[in-house]
Structures are given as structure tokens and as C-alpha cells.
Amino acid sequence: MPAKPKSKSHNPPARELFAGVYAGKSVLVTGHTGFKGAWLCEWLLSLGAKVTGFSLPPPTNPSLFGQLGLQKRLRHIEGDIRDAGKLARSVAEAKPDFIFHLAAQPLVRESYRTPVETYETNVMGTIHLLEAARASKQPCAVICVTTDKCYENREWVYGYREEDPLGGYDPYSSSKAAAELAIAAWRRSFFNRHPVKVASARAGNVIGGGDWASDRIVPDCIRALQTGRPIPVRNKVATRPWQHVLEPLSGYLWLAALLARPSSGSFGLDRLCSAFNFGPGQDANRTVGELVEEVLKHWPGRSEDRSDPQAVHEAGLLQLSTDKAGALLRWSPVWEFAGAVRETIAWYRAAQQSRSAAALHRFTQRQIASYTLAARRAGLPWAQS
């Protein structure tokens, strides 16, 4: 079970986190029905934000969005970001102070099956969002979320830095690299003297409770363990930068907060309007096989090797450098690899036992509080009063 704060006095009130900038503010989240989007909305609501979500229906059943009962607690708009008109109208109506753009086709293997739709969603969808934001006449901080896979992967042993070349072997990875290029072009061409400020964020391989996607190792583990079957492991030697979902979300929220209050940044607004990596520490660069072994420490079972020599290409080695986020934002990861896995499995165990969305909502909030307390003890500025 996740550690709980000893008393309320050990954690500042939620609305004081991130310099208190979200309380009472309008926040638009695209992709809010997805795994990361639902966690972000849950956190924003606790910060006192007025949240509007724009997304397709939940991509899985069950979904974290449904399990937390989020539809009843925010303004929910079903829409496709490829629909530029509907997206623009939704942005105009929300009058957002902050936009977090998470809507995407997020799966490598799916991108081989639907490459055109992947590019339409990940590239043109991002451009549609930027155009909708450009039409706004009020100050707004925009965080466009891409991926660690946007780099030209050369299978080297050190972490990729934000200035390293973009690329991508598969359609998903290259579509996210193309999205990053579009974001940079729009930022330089249209947002240089505009009240809307734009940055992009690249995270590692995110784990956490409530992910039910296909072709992801943790959901595959949970589905197998719940039914007593062996965990199917496709590529056990592939190394990934595993991190709990709260890690990059804290980075997104803090970066947006500093864009809204540029005087609190270390190097000025021009340095903040750029790309940032929000990855884990070196301890979390582990193989898929090691991740599965860690999962089995908390939920006993077994795994089996399902390696397929004919499978589509996926990166073998991938790491991120977070030096820039550390220097400019004073951001760093909080939970080590073992803790991230422990908290993830604790959530799924709680979900299995919870009888209501309210109970699971309370457990999820306790995990956010536990993470915040650890960040505060580590001296991270976003977690202070």
C-alpha cells in the first residue's frame, strides 16, 4: 500500500501547490479520457481548476476516466482533434488559462496498422490545437505532450537531450518528431509576441494505476494476473525509462505554472518556451524483463517469453536526460523504480477491491498526496506552500 501522509500539516493544501496558479482557473485538457489525461484531470480538480476535456470516448473498457467518475466532475466534450472546427469552437468557449494537449494515437504497434490516421492525429491534430490557441486573445500557457520516442534512436547508452536530432523508425515515433517540429515552427512564427506561450514536453515510459491499453506491458501484466494466466512478455531485453505517471505530470504542471508566472523561472520566458524532457532517474532504466520481475514481487504469478522474431521493429535501448528540467525548473523525479512499481500495483489491487468510484477516487487522491509529500521533503519548489 502507498505511504500516507502522517497528518494534514505535513502537506500544504492542494490549491497552494504549483505556486497556487491553478485555483479557479480554466484549464483545457485534450485526451482527457486516456490514461495520462485522466490522472492529470484528477490532479487539476484537486488544485481547484475548472477543467474542460476534449477527447474521443474512453479508448478502453474499463478506463480510468470511468473508474474515477470524471465525467460528472468536469466539462466533458467528445470530439476528434482532427475536427479543426469543433476543436476551435471548444477552445474559444472554454477561454482557457492553461491548455494541456495530450490527445494522440499513442501506440507503436497500432501505428503500423494505421499509419495515416496516426499522422493525422499526432501531427495535424497538434496543428489544429495550436491554431485554435493562436485565435485566443488572452494569456494562456500551452503544454504540448509528445514522447521520448521522438528522438532519432541510435541505441546509445546515454540519455537523449532536448537538442539531439529528432527522428523515429516507426510511424508513431516519427509522427511525434514531426509534431515537435510543427510546435517549434508555430512557436517561432506565430507565438513570439503573442499572449499564448507554448512549450513541449517529452516523458519516459509511463506506468501507474488505471492504464488498460493493449500492447503495454503493465496492463498486460494485470490482465494476466487477474485471470491466473502467465504474463506474455514480447521483448524482455528492451530497456525503457520507466516512471510513475505522476512524475511527468508534475513536470507539465510546473512548466505551465512558470509560463504563466515567468518571473519565477530561472532563465526567463524565452528559455521556458521550448522542449523539456521529464524522465526518471538512471535507476529506472530497466529491461522489460526486470519490470515484470518487480511486478511479480507485489502480485505473485508467472511470466512467459513471447518473443516473436517476425514482430515489427521497436526500440531496444532508450534513455532521457533531464538536466535541462533540473537546471531551469528545479524539477527532478521523486519515486525510484521500485517505488513506482509498488504504487502502480497497489492502485490495481485497490481497484479490484473498491466497490465505488468514490472509494477509488479517494485512494487515487491519497497516492497524489503521498507523491506530493515525497516531493516536498525532497525540496522541489512546486510542492512547497
Long-range contacts (C-beta under 8 A, 24 or more apart in sequence): 1-346, 2-342, 2-343, 2-346, 2-366, 2-367, 2-370, 3-370, 3-373, 4-366, 4-369, 4-370, 5-369, 5-370, 5-373, 10-373, 10-376, 11-369, 11-372, 11-373, 11-376, 12-376, 12-383, 12-384, 12-385, 13-385, 14-46, 14-47, 14-48, 14-372, 15-47, 15-48, 16-385, 17-47, 17-372, 17-382, 17-383, 18-47, 18-253, 18-254, 18-257, 18-382, 19-257, 19-261, 19-264, 19-382, 21-257, 21-260, 21-261, 22-47, 22-48, 22-49, 22-98, 22-253, 22-257, 23-47, 23-48, 23-49, 24-48, 24-49, 24-50, 25-49, 25-50, 25-97, 25-98, 26-50, 26-52, 26-94, 26-95, 26-96, 26-97, 26-98, 27-51, 27-52, 27-96, 27-97, 27-98, 27-99, 27-100, 28-52, 28-53, 28-54, 28-90, 28-91, 28-94, 28-96, 28-98, 28-99, 28-100, 29-53, 29-54, 29-55, 29-99, 29-100, 29-102, 30-54, 30-55, 30-81, 30-87, 30-99, 30-100, 30-101, 30-102, 30-103, 30-129, 31-55, 31-101, 31-102, 31-103, 31-104, 32-65, 32-70, 32-74, 32-76, 32-102, 33-57, 33-58, 33-59, 33-63, 33-65, 34-58, 34-59, 34-65, 34-102, 34-103, 34-106, 35-64, 35-206, 35-208, 35-210, 35-211, 35-212, 35-213, 35-245, 36-102, 36-145, 36-206, 36-245, 36-248, 36-249, 37-65, 37-100, 37-102, 37-103, 38-63, 38-64, 38-65, 38-68, 38-70, 38-210, 39-64, 39-208, 39-210, 39-245, 39-246, 39-249, 39-364, 40-100, 40-102, 40-249, 40-252, 40-253, 41-65, 41-70, 41-74, 42-68, 42-70, 42-361, 42-364, 42-365, 42-368, 43-246, 43-249, 43-253, 43-368, 44-253, 45-73, 45-74, 46-365, 46-368, 47-253, 49-98, 50-75, 51-75, 52-77, 52-90, 52-94, 52-96, 53-77, 54-79, 54-81, 54-87, 54-90, 54-91, 54-103, 55-79, 55-103, 56-80, 56-103, 59-213, 60-212, 60-213, 60-214, 61-212, 62-212, 63-210, 63-212, 64-209, 64-210, 64-211, 64-212, 66-357, 67-210, 67-351, 67-357, 67-360, 68-210, 68-357, 68-360, 68-361, 68-364, 69-357, 69-358, 69-361, 81-121, 81-125, 81-126, 81-128, 81-129, 82-120, 82-121, 82-124, 82-125, 82-128, 83-128, 84-128, 84-131, 84-132, 87-128, 87-129, 87-132, 88-128, 88-131, 88-132, 88-135, 90-132, 91-129, 91-132, 91-133, 91-135, 91-136, 92-132, 92-135, 92-136, 95-136, 95-138, 96-136, 96-140, 97-138, 97-139, 97-140, 97-141, 97-260, 98-140, 98-141, 98-142, 98-143, 98-256, 98-260, 99-129, 99-133, 99-140, 99-141, 99-142, 99-143, 100-143, 100-145, 100-252, 100-256, 101-126, 101-129, 101-142, 101-143, 101-144, 101-145, 102-145, 103-129, 104-145, 104-176, 105-172, 105-175, 106-147, 106-172, 106-213, 107-172, 107-213, 107-214, 107-215, 107-216, 108-149, 108-170, 108-172, 108-173, 108-215, 108-312, 108-314, 109-215, 109-312, 109-314, 110-172, 110-215, 111-170, 111-171, 111-172, 111-173, 111-175, 112-170, 112-171, 112-312, 115-171, 118-171, 118-172, 118-175, 119-171, 119-175, 119-178, 121-175, 122-172, 122-175, 122-176, 122-178, 122-179, 123-175, 123-178, 123-179, 123-182, 126-179, 126-182, 126-183, 127-182, 127-186, 130-182, 130-183, 130-186, 130-190, 130-198, 133-196, 133-198, 134-186, 134-190, 134-191, 134-194, 134-196, 136-195, 136-196, 137-195, 138-195, 139-195, 139-196, 139-197, 139-260, 140-195, 140-196, 140-197, 141-196, 141-197, 141-199, 141-256, 141-257, 141-259, 141-260, 142-196, 142-197, 142-198, 142-199, 142-256, 143-199, 143-200, 143-201, 143-252, 143-255, 143-256, 143-259, 144-179, 144-183, 144-198, 144-199, 144-200, 144-201, 145-200, 145-201, 145-202, 145-203, 145-248, 145-252, 146-176, 146-177, 146-179, 146-180, 146-183, 146-200, 146-201, 146-202, 147-172, 147-173, 147-176, 147-202, 147-203, 148-202, 148-203, 148-204, 148-205, 148-241, 148-277, 148-279, 148-318, 148-320, 149-173, 149-176, 149-315, 149-318, 150-176, 150-177, 150-179, 150-180, 150-202, 151-177, 152-177, 153-315, 153-317, 153-318, 155-315, 155-316, 155-317, 156-317, 157-317, 157-319, 158-319, 158-321, 159-241, 159-277, 159-279, 159-319, 159-320, 159-321, 159-322, 160-277, 160-318, 160-319, 160-320, 160-321, 161-277, 161-321, 161-323, 161-324, 162-202, 162-274, 162-275, 162-276, 162-277, 162-324, 169-313, 169-315, 170-312, 170-313, 170-314, 173-315, 180-275, 183-275, 184-275, 187-273, 191-273, 197-259, 197-260, 197-262, 197-269, 197-272, 197-273, 198-273, 199-255, 199-256, 199-259, 199-272, 199-273, 199-274, 199-275, 199-276, 200-274, 200-275, 200-276, 201-248, 201-251, 201-252, 201-255, 201-275, 201-276, 201-277, 201-278, 202-275, 202-276, 202-277, 202-278, 202-279, 202-320, 203-243, 203-247, 203-248, 203-251, 203-277, 203-278, 203-279, 204-240, 204-241, 204-242, 204-243, 204-248, 204-278, 204-279, 204-280, 204-284, 204-320, 205-240, 205-241, 205-242, 205-243, 205-318, 206-243, 206-244, 206-245, 206-247, 206-248, 207-242, 207-243, 207-244, 207-245, 207-291, 207-340, 207-341, 207-344, 208-244, 208-245, 208-246, 208-340, 208-343, 208-344, 208-347, 209-343, 209-344, 209-346, 209-347, 209-348, 209-350, 209-351, 209-364, 209-367, 210-347, 210-351, 210-364, 211-245, 217-288, 217-291, 217-292, 218-291, 218-295, 218-344, 221-292, 221-295, 221-299, 222-299, 222-348, 224-301, 224-303, 225-295, 225-299, 225-301, 226-352, 228-301, 230-301, 230-302, 230-303, 230-304, 231-292, 231-295, 231-296, 231-301, 231-302, 231-303, 231-304, 232-303, 232-304, 232-306, 233-288, 233-289, 233-292, 233-303, 233-304, 233-305, 233-306, 233-307, 234-288, 234-306, 234-307, 234-308, 234-311, 235-288, 235-307, 235-311, 235-314, 235-316, 236-287, 236-288, 236-289, 236-292, 236-305, 236-307, 237-287, 237-288, 237-289, 237-316, 238-287, 238-288, 238-314, 238-315, 238-316, 238-317, 239-285, 239-286, 239-287, 239-316, 239-317, 239-318, 239-319, 240-285, 240-286, 240-287, 240-288, 240-291, 240-318, 241-279, 241-280, 241-284, 241-285, 241-318, 241-319, 241-320, 242-280, 242-284, 242-285, 242-286, 242-291, 242-337, 242-340, 242-341, 243-279, 243-280, 243-284, 243-333, 243-335, 243-340, 244-335, 244-339, 244-340, 244-343, 244-344, 244-371, 246-334, 246-335, 246-367, 246-368, 246-371, 247-278, 247-280, 247-333, 247-334, 247-335, 247-340, 248-278, 248-279, 250-278, 250-331, 250-334, 250-371, 250-375, 250-380, 250-382, 250-383, 251-276, 251-278, 251-325, 251-329, 251-331, 252-278, 253-382, 254-329, 254-331, 254-381, 254-382, 255-329, 255-331, 257-382, 258-329, 265-328, 265-329, 266-327, 266-328, 266-329, 266-330, 267-328, 271-328, 272-328, 276-324, 276-325, 276-328, 276-329, 277-320, 277-321, 277-322, 277-324, 277-325, 278-322, 278-325, 278-331, 279-319, 279-320, 279-321, 279-322, 279-333, 280-320, 280-333, 280-337, 280-340, 281-332, 281-333, 281-336, 282-319, 283-336, 283-337, 284-333, 284-336, 284-337, 284-340, 285-319, 286-337, 291-341, 294-337, 294-338, 294-341, 295-341, 295-344, 295-345, 297-341, 298-341, 298-342, 298-345, 298-346, 298-349, 299-345, 299-348, 299-349, 330-380, 330-381, 331-380, 331-382, 332-378, 332-380, 334-371, 334-374, 334-375, 334-378, 334-380, 335-371, 335-374, 343-367, 343-370, 343-371
